[in-house]
């Protein structure tokens, strides 16, 4: 009889320990990473301003340890930035958007240690009328064209500058060459 009590006590203790372990691991916050397309979408939809949003990834670009993802949230342009950690995972750093317009520009500053120059990321949805950009950066003019009425992500590397500072002036144009006062 005494042997049964010991056996039952052992089983009861094992079940209790297992239950505690399950409760401990299930209640723990699980870190989300931007390691692949599905996990990027999960990270985006975990952010309060994107909960319930339809997310469409347009392009992922790795620059050194930085990962930038251009996407549409409920059809509006946005981007999210991840940085690779020492375990090879990509925790989120920040996000910008969703934009109020159908075309948006985002200034990207990669990690200085990567040696990469700053870039503009232009994100457009299928309603964008922007066909051309004339961008003046520190007195140097760059012309960039865009496909009209298409979901796109376009990258433009900025010229190197000795001042390590940038001054911008830009104009957007539609297909007919007319100046757009806002990038719609």
N, C-alpha and C positions, 0 to 999 in steps of 0.2 A: 504494500500500500504506500509506503513511504517513497518507493521508487517512482510510482505514478505521479505523486505530487512534484517531485523533482523534475520529471520529464515534462509535465504540464507547465511548470514554472519556467523552464527553459524555453519552451515554445511560446509562451506568453511574453517573455522578455524579448525574444527574437522578433515577434510580430510588432511589439511596441517600438523597438528600435527601428525597424523597417518603416513604420508609420511616421516616426519622427524624421527620418531621413527623407522620405517622400515629401512631407510638408516643408521641410527646410529647402529642398532644391526647387520645388514648384513655386514657392513664394519669393524666391530670389529674382531680382530684376535681371533680365537677360539682355546683354549689350547687343545692339543691332549693328551690323557692319555693311558697308557698301562693297562687298567682295564680288558680287555678280549682279546681273540685271534684276533678278527677282529680289535679292536682298536690298538693292538700291530702292526699289519701289516700296518695300516694307519700311525702310528708314523714312522715306518721304511721307508715306501715309501715317507714320507714327508721330509726325509733327502736327501740333494743334491746328495750324492754319491750313493744313492739307488733309486733315481727316475726312474721309469719304470722297476725296477728289479723284477724278479719273486721271491717271498719270500715264503719260506716253513718253518714253525715253527716246531722245533723238540722237545723241552721240555721247560717248564716254571718251575722255582724253586723259591719259596719264602723263604728267609732266614731273619727272623726278619721282618723289614720294607722294606728290599731290595727285588726286584724282578729281576731275571736274566732270559733271554730268549735266548736259543741257536737256531740258524736258519741258513738256507742256502739262500744266495742271488745270484741268477743266478747260483746256484749249488755250490757256494763257502762258506766255513764255516765262521760264524760270530756270535756275541752275542750283546745283548743290555741290559742295566741296567736301572731300574726304582727304585724310592724310594717313598714309600707311604707318602702322606702329611696328614695334620691334618683333611682334609675333606674325607679321605679314597681313594683318587684318586692316580694314579701312574704316575707322570710326569717323563720324560726321564732324566737320569743323563748323560750317555755316551754310546758309542757303539764302538766296535772293529771289524775290518774286513772290507770288505771281505778278507779272506786270499788268498795268491797266490797259495797255495797248496790244495790238496784234504783232508788234515788232519791238524788241527790247535789246538794249546793249548792256553788257556787264563787263566791267574792268577786272581783269584777272591778274593778280600778282603772285606768280609762283614763288616758292621758297627761294630765297636769295642764294642759298647753298647749291641749288640745282644749276645755277648759271644761266637759267632761261630768262628771257626778257619778258616784261609785262605784255599782255595780250588783251584784245577786245574779243569778247564772245558775243555774237549777234544771234538771237533766237527769234524765229518767226513762225507764225501759224499760217494756215491756209487762207486767211483773209488779208494778209499783209500785202500792201501795195508798194512797198519800198523796193525799188529796182537798183538804186545806186547810192553810194555814199561818197562824199568828198570830205576827207578827214585831214585836217591840218594839225600836225604834231610838231611842236617846237619849230615852226616855219617850214616844215617839210610836208608836202601835200601827197596824200595817198588816195587813190580811187579804188573802190571795192564795189563789185556788182553782186546782186543777189537774185536768185530765182523768185519770181513774183507768184503769189498765191500758192505757195508750197510750204510745207512744214520743214524747216531747215535749221541747222546750227552751222554758223560760219565763224572761223577763227581768223584773226588778223594780228600778227605779231607786230609790236610797236618797234620803231627804230631805236637803236642804242643811243643814249645821250650821255654826254660827259657830265652834265649837271646833275644827273640822277633825279631829275624833275621833269614833269611833262605839262605842257600847255596844250589844250585842245580847242579846236573850233571845227564844227562839222555841219554839213547840209545833207539832207536826204532828198532824193528825187524819185518820182514815179516813172513808169515806162515811157511816158511821153516827154520826159525830161523836165517836168514841172516841179518846182520846189515844194516840198511838203513841210508845213509848219510844225507838225508833230509826226513822228514816225508811225502814225495811225495805230 
